[in-house]
Amino acid sequence: MSEDQFMGNLYQRFPVTIEKGVGAHVWDVDGKEYIDCMGGYGVALVGHKNQRVNDAIKEQIDKIITVHSSLYNKTREEFLTLLIGLAPKGLTQVHLNNSGAEAIEAAMKFARKFTGKKGMVAMKGSYHGKSFGALSLTFNPKYRKAFAPLVEKVSFASYGDMESLRSVIDDDDTAFVILEPIQGESGIIVAPEGFLQEVRKLCDEKGIVLIFDEIQAGLGRTGRLWACDHWNTAPDILCLAKGIAGGVPMGATLVRPDILASITKGEHSSTFGGNPISCAAGTAALEAITEDGLIENSEKMGKLFREGLEKLKEKHSMIREIRGKGLMIGIEMKFEVKDILMGLIKKGVLMLYSGRNILRILPPLVISENDVTQVLHALDSVLTEEEEKRNVQG
Ligand SMILES: Cc1ncc(COP(=O)(O)O)c(C=O)c1O
């Protein structure tokens, strides 16, 4: 692939050159069609070539492309109003930025300034991005070890374990606790029942800011608008990115007003953050999510997927566990999944991995019942082929 001449060896790449997409389908340069369960790592939330998003971008381009946040803009105002109208209770302020990592960086600074404390607590298995601050909160040593020293004063608690969390909190110094209600990169780990509520209570008791990273799990992905809705719990700061602007880069840090009030002019900013193209696309994406039945479809198709996958688990002993909510699904296998991913590509299905032995499904929320059936069928036949191969080799 000619791109490889220029892009170093930074990404695990697949031998497919994508040219175009519609809904949950993409086509390569040779015209071969794929069902997109990769979904741009969760970015293609509202589907490829979403009509609302495309129209909004085209309309905005004809007005103006860039307006810095030191000036006012009606497109931005419209987006902020819509976003805050949907936000979890108490989050009435927003800092707009350009990526997941940036949304996390802002949250870290806001929580530390507000509390005047320095200690940070994240979870084992966490993934919050790869800029220095976000990387410091990301658990996997594979990502961290070459870049030490990272930001100081980060402790990791075991996910879902209140004892472990209590043991790393310093009453005099912990500024915030950050967690993903469903951990994405570490294999779709759903918070155990009661955990989010308990963490909320503990943070309230100790005056610690609670940050939820819903960069992957938010905006309808799990069959509810916010992943934390599954546990009726709201954070003090909510980080969003990925599909929030229909595929155009945007990150958003939603904040309690008293927390944001602690930041003074110039202490945090972003040149591109809140640009009118992202905001126009963002309004269209939020409308698509809330008005076009996408959250309901995510719940329904997610259920269909998981039921079908449980049947495949009975048939194929190489499947260890199925996890997830809505259209955020992990399939843990008993061995590496690279060959399965390559086999699926041959059959016209793009899927993600999440660690070496876990398949991850993050399709656009517009995926149809027919697509789900086809994906399950493709996976069934790839697993059968794998088993035959292993039996012959074995
Ligand atoms: C939960 C979570 N947080 C943060 C990030 C980082 O986002 P970005 O790659 O846009 O910096 C990701 C990206 O996969 C993520 O899944």
The ligand as an SDF file (V2000), in Angstrom:
LIG
                    3D

 16 16  0  0  0  0  0  0  0  0999 V2000
  -12.9290    5.7590   25.8050 C   0  0  0  0  0  0  0  0  0  0  0  0
  -11.9740    6.5470   24.9760 C   0  0  0  0  0  0  0  0  0  0  0  0
  -11.4030    7.6550   25.4860 N   0  0  0  0  0  0  0  0  0  0  0  0
  -10.5460    8.4010   24.7630 C   0  0  0  0  0  0  0  0  0  0  0  0
  -10.2010    8.0670   23.4670 C   0  0  0  0  0  0  0  0  0  0  0  0
   -9.2170    8.9120   22.6970 C   0  0  0  0  0  0  0  0  0  0  0  0
   -9.8350    9.5500   21.6260 O   0  0  0  0  0  0  0  0  0  0  0  0
   -8.9520   10.1770   20.4360 P   0  0  0  0  0  0  0  0  0  0  0  0
   -8.3320    9.0390   19.6890 O   0  0  0  0  0  0  0  0  0  0  0  0
   -9.9550   10.9610   19.6180 O   0  0  0  0  0  0  0  0  0  0  0  0
   -7.9250   11.0640   21.0730 O   0  0  0  0  0  0  0  0  0  0  0  0
  -10.7640    6.9260   22.8880 C   0  0  0  0  0  0  0  0  0  0  0  0
  -10.3990    6.5080   21.5260 C   0  0  0  0  0  0  0  0  0  0  0  0
  -10.5260    5.3750   21.1310 O   0  0  0  0  0  0  0  0  0  0  0  0
  -11.6670    6.1320   23.6700 C   0  0  0  0  0  0  0  0  0  0  0  0
  -12.2200    5.0250   23.1720 O   0  0  0  0  0  0  0  0  0  0  0  0
  1  2  1  0
  2  3  1  0
  2 15  2  0
  3  4  2  0
  4  5  1  0
  5  6  1  0
  5 12  2  0
  6  7  1  0
  7  8  1  0
  8  9  2  0
  8 10  1  0
  8 11  1  0
 12 13  1  0
 12 15  1  0
 13 14  2  0
 15 16  1  0
M  END
$$$$
